[in-house]
Amino acid sequence: MARSGKATRDKILAESKTLVFENGFSGTSIDQILEKAGITKGAFFYHFKTKSALAKALIEEFALDDIHHMNDALTKTEGLDGDSLNRLLQFVQEFIDMMSGLRDPYSCLYASYLYEPNQFDQDILDQITDTLLNWRKTMEELITDVLEEYEPRMEVDVQSLADHILVIFEGAFIISKGYKGKDRTADHLMHLKNYFELLFIKKQ
């Protein structure tokens, strides 16, 4: 595909994502996308044969970017393998630092799609599930490493605790949008980091 073709496709994806965040997927029409992207209907259908094809491309790009951020945080904290709790804390801190720079509330495409499941093919919904399970697996591994060196102050369900970081993310996204102020995700991740620090004590 020519460079100009890629630029057009990227613009369609970017403007479509903005519209979906504002209006939901069912509330976003192809005509709205054409107007916002400044393209013709022919240009749109050259890149995306159907609205469903656009939905799939949007979630693939979003999930890829999401997993990239997760893997980047893992890479940056690899040097802390000698102390598993410090690695877990720094992993969370990477996202605190990233989200602290946001002025406007962050929007999540997973939530946008899952609120309207009947709008999407099963393979699209499965991709969201697979991405969330990837996060769960990563967090389970980090927490399990901590439990080899540290005792929890109370009983810990590893899987539920692993899911909790995503609960924090998604809940903070919604609260931030509801308050219509700055993004508050970093604040809530800091509470999670504090909880992890209080939860675990070094084994004797």
C-alpha angles and dihedrals in degrees: 000000000000119000091249088053091054091048090054092048091049090050092051090051094047096048093042091053091052091051093047090052090051101040109013122247096280090047092054114086128197088240090058090051092049092051095046094045093042094230138126126255088246091057091050095050091045088066100029120030093195140010087251090058088053090050090053093049091048095053093043091054093044094048092046091053091046094052090045090059091048093049091045090055090049091051093048091052098044091101090064094064089115090069112036096191092053089051092051091048093048091047089059090043091058089063093042088057092046095048094042089072094061119104098181125051113273118238125212122214091204091064092043091054098040091054088061105035094156090065094066141065116249092249089060092051090045090056090056091049092048091051093049090048089052088056091047092052092050093049092045090055093049092048093044089054089052092052090058090063103024139050118225115233088225137017113295128205099203097201094048091046090048089054091049095079089060090046087055093048097047094040092049091050091054095044091049092052091046092053091046092215134100120327110275099192094106091054092054093044088055089057088052091050090050090050092053090050091052095042100060131058125186115262114246 
